[in-house]
Amino acid sequence: MNKKEWLIAAILTFITICAWVIFDIIHIRSQVEIPAKIKEVIEPIEPNLNYSIFETSPLQPESP
């Protein structure tokens, strides 16, 4: 490849990288923010079981 072909390849590479960065910035800015109410609803459930709930259950027979 001569100098002119290298220059054309370098310019096209530069334009491609610039377009990539610009479109990536546009994509990031257009992402939707999740409302706080929905974030609260989709919080992970506590994996530890609270056994005190079972001690006061009305379905459990009373001990004599």
C-alpha positions in Angstrom: 0.0 0.0 0.0 1.3 3.4 -0.9 1.0 6.5 1.3 -2.3 7.7 -0.2 -4.0 4.3 0.5 -2.7 4.4 4.1 -4.0 7.9 4.5 -7.5 6.9 3.3 -7.5 3.8 5.6 -6.5 6.0 8.5 -9.2 8.6 7.8 -11.9 6.0 7.5 -10.7 4.3 10.7 -10.8 7.7 12.5 -14.3 8.5 11.2 -15.5 5.0 12.2 -14.2 5.4 15.8 -15.7 8.9 16.1 -19.1 7.7 14.9 -18.9 4.7 17.3 -18.1 7.0 20.3 -20.9 9.5 19.3 -23.5 6.8 18.9 -22.4 5.2 22.2 -22.9 8.5 24.0 -26.3 9.0 22.4 -27.3 5.4 23.5 -26.2 6.0 27.1 -28.0 9.3 27.4 -31.3 7.9 26.0 -31.5 5.0 28.5 -34.6 5.1 30.7 -34.2 5.5 34.4 -36.3 3.1 36.5 -38.7 4.9 38.9 -38.1 4.5 42.6 -41.5 2.8 43.2 -40.5 0.0 40.8 -37.0 -0.3 42.3 -38.6 -0.8 45.7 -41.0 -3.5 44.3 -38.2 -5.5 42.5 -35.8 -5.5 45.5 -34.5 -9.0 46.3 -36.4 -11.0 48.9 -34.7 -11.6 52.2 -33.3 -15.2 52.0 -33.3 -15.8 55.7 -36.6 -17.2 57.1 -38.1 -15.5 60.1 -39.1 -18.4 62.4 -40.9 -16.2 64.9 -43.8 -15.9 62.5 -44.5 -19.6 62.9 -44.5 -19.4 66.7 -47.5 -17.0 66.7 -49.4 -18.7 64.0 -53.1 -19.2 64.8 -52.9 -22.6 62.9 -50.5 -24.0 65.5 -52.2 -25.9 68.3 -51.6 -24.6 71.8 -49.4 -26.5 74.1 -51.0 -27.7 77.4 
